């Protein structure tokens, strides 16, 4: 698999993962303070960052960098 396809795949992972996290919260299947929710959000955001940066679309890149930072700070609070 070449680099472009791998980045595109990671971007789709990000999209699906963020939507899944939102659905799980919306239907009360996960709590916003759960580790799984934050992991889905954080890793999903990184997928969007990768594909956005690769395609030079910087607005979603910046948005998802901030999204990931928030998720990983929340993970730190949960774990420690």
C-alpha positions in Angstrom: 0.0 0.0 0.0 1.5 3.4 -1.0 1.7 6.4 1.3 -1.2 8.3 -0.2 -3.6 5.4 0.2 -2.5 4.8 3.8 -3.1 8.5 4.7 -6.5 8.4 2.9 -7.4 5.2 4.9 -6.3 6.9 8.2 -8.5 9.9 7.3 -11.5 7.6 6.8 -10.7 5.9 10.1 -10.8 9.4 11.7 -14.1 10.3 10.2 -15.8 7.0 11.1 -14.3 7.0 14.6 -15.5 10.6 15.4 -19.0 9.8 14.1 -19.0 6.6 16.2 -17.9 8.4 19.3 -20.7 11.0 18.8 -23.3 8.3 18.2 -22.2 6.4 21.3 -22.5 9.6 23.4 -25.8 10.6 21.9 -27.4 7.3 22.6 -25.9 7.1 26.1 -23.8 4.1 25.4 -20.7 5.8 26.6 -20.1 8.6 29.1 -18.2 11.7 28.0 -15.7 11.0 30.8 -15.0 7.4 29.6 -11.6 6.5 28.4 -13.0 4.8 25.2 -14.9 8.0 24.2 -11.8 10.1 24.6 -9.6 7.6 22.7 -12.1 7.5 19.8 -12.1 11.3 19.7 -8.4 11.7 20.0 -7.3 9.0 17.5 -10.1 10.0 15.1 -9.0 13.6 15.2 -5.4 12.5 14.4 -6.7 10.7 11.3 -8.4 13.9 10.1 -5.2 15.9 10.9 -3.2 13.5 8.7 -5.4 13.6 5.7 -6.1 17.4 6.0 -2.4 18.2 6.2 -1.6 15.9 3.3 -4.2 17.6 1.2 -3.2 21.1 2.4 -6.6 21.9 3.9 -5.4 23.6 7.0 -8.7 24.7 8.6 -9.8 21.1 9.4 -6.2 20.3 10.3 -6.1 23.1 13.0 -9.6 22.2 14.3 -8.6 18.6 14.7 -5.3 19.3 16.3 -7.2 21.2 19.0 -9.8 18.4 19.2 -7.0 15.9 19.7 -5.3 18.0 22.4 -8.5 18.3 24.3 -9.1 14.5 24.1 -5.6 13.7 25.2 -5.7 16.1 28.1 -9.0 14.4 29.1 -7.3 11.0 28.8 -4.6 12.3 31.1 -7.1 13.3 33.7 -8.9 9.9 33.4 -5.7 7.8 33.6 -3.8 9.9 36.2 
